Amino acid sequence: MKIYTKTGDRGTTALFGGTRVPKHHIRIDSYGTIDELNSYIGLIRDQEIDKHHKSILMEIQNRLFTVGAILATDPEKALLKSGKQRLNIPKISNDDIELLEKEMDAMNAQLPQMTHFVLPGGHQTVSFCHIARCVCRRGERLASALNELEPFQAETLMYINRLSDYLFVLARKLTYDLQAEEIKWIPKKES
């Protein structure tokens, strides 16, 4: 199987279902950002972190492929006129969202209470988490805009939202585990 097809040489690409759209279409930007996020999560998973976090991150990467498939599907081609699903696209479940919430609760129980915003950084692994969190928020903004134009499964947007929270808590937990300094953001007082 060849990787290159030459079908995108004129600046279009195909969605699931076959519809061709410009490569700058918000749908492409949405799932492209989720793909970028998935790569950053792979980078975090490649760091020296405990096996439990690596396992959860691999599960998240799997779910992000599902999110990407949902975002890459032409809604007009996904269903038959009868309303039955034509394309076999997986879904994000409430269990997927609850896993992130459960993981955040478990990590938060081991961390000191947060009293201020924190500056990203302190350790390379922590910084990778913050970058992934920012990419996740961008993906959420794009997916939200897409959802206004062409609605998709509500749990998908919820999952992306919860994932950015998870990545923030993971950054704090890794700061703690790696004994890195968590620097509080203290606003400067005006003179």
N, C-alpha and C positions, 0 to 999 in steps of 0.2 A: 504494500500500500504506500503510495507516495504521500508525503506530507503536503506538498504544494499542489493546488488545484488550478490556479490561475483564474478562478472565478471571481476573485476579489480585486483583480487588477484595475478595475474601473471605480474602485471606492465603494463597493457595496458588499454585503455579506448576507448569508441566509440565516433566518431564524429557524427554530424547530417548527416544522410545518411547511417550510419551503419558501415563505415570503422573503423577498429580498428587500433590504433597507440600506440606507447610507451607513457607512461605518461610524459616522459621527452621531447617529440616532441615539436618543436618550436610553433606549433599551440596551444598545450595545455598550454605552458608557456605564450603565448600571451593572451589567454582568461582568464587564471588563474590570470594574473596580472591585467586585467581589473576588474575581480571579487574582487580582493584585493582592488583596487581603489574604487569600489562601496561601500565596507564596510567602508573605511575611509570617504567617502562622507557622509555616514549615520552617522558617528561619528560627523562630522561637523554639520550636520542637527540637531543632538540631543543637540547642545549647545544653550545657550541663545542668539540667533540672531533673527533679525526681520523676520516676516512672509513672506515677499517677497523673501528674500534669501532662506528660507526654501522651499518655493514653487519651486523656480528655481532649487534648489539642488534635489528635488524629481523628477522633470522633467529630470534632468541629469541622475539620477539613472535609470530611465526608459529607457533612450536612451542607457545607458551602457549595459543594458540587450540586446538591439538590437545589439550593437557592439559585445558583447560576442557571440551572435547567428551567426553573420556574420563570426567571426573568428573561430567558432566551426564547420563550415560547410565544408565538403569535396567538393571542387569545381567540382570534376569529377562527383559527385552524385547530385549536385544542379540543373543541367540542363539536359533536355532530348536531344536526338540527334538532334532534330529539333531546338534547341536553346531556347525553352520555359522553364520557371522555373518549375522544378519538386517539389522542396521543397518550402513551403510557408515561406520564411525567410524575415522578414521586412528589410527595408533599412534605412540608414541615409539620410536625405534630406538636401538640401541647407537651408531650413528654420531652421533646427536644428542648423546648423553652424551659421546662421545669428542671432539666438536668443543669442548665446554666445557673438557674436560681439556687439550686441545691449546692452546687459547687461554690458559688459566691458566699452563701451563708456559712459553709464550712470554713472557707478561707478567712472570712471576716471574724469568725469566732476566735481565731488564733492571732489576730492583729490588734495593735493598740487602736483605740478610737481615733477616728480622723477628725481633727478640729479645724484644719485649714486645707485649702487647695495645696497640692504638692507640685513642685517643679519636676518635669520629666527628666530622668537621668539618674545618675548615681552608680550605674553599672551597665555595661553594654547590653546584657540580656533584658534588663528593665527598660532600656531605651527602645529595644526592638518591640517590646509590648506596647509602649506608648505610640510608636509609629503605627503598629497594627491597629491600635484603638482609633487613631486619627483617620486611617484609611477606611476603617469600618464606619465611622461617622460620615465620611464622604459618600460611601456606598449607601448608607441609610438616606442621606439627603437626595441622592439620585433616584433611589428606589421609591422614595416618597413622592417625588415629582412624577415619576413614571406611573405610580399607582393612581395619581390624580387624573392622568390622561387615559390610562388603560388598567383598570383595577385587576389585581391578582389576589391570591390567597392571603388573608389577613395575617395569619400566623407567620408568614414569611417576613413581613415588615417587623413584627414583634420580635422574631428571632434575631434579626440584625440589630435591633435596638438593645436587646438584652446582651448580645455578644459584645457590644462596645463597653457595657458596664462590666461584664466578665473580664475583659482585657484590662480594664483599669484596676480591678481588684487583684487580678493575677500579677500585675506590675507591682502593686503594694506587697503582695505575698512574696514575690521573688526578691524584692528589696529586703524584706525581713529574713528570708532564707539565706540570702547571699551576704547578709550582714553589711549591706550597703547603707549609705546615709540617705534618709528620706528628708529632703529639704522642703520645709514649709514655705509657702508663698505668703509673705507678709507685705501688704501694700505699703508703699512709701507714704509717709505723712507729708502733706504739703507744708512748706515753711512759711 
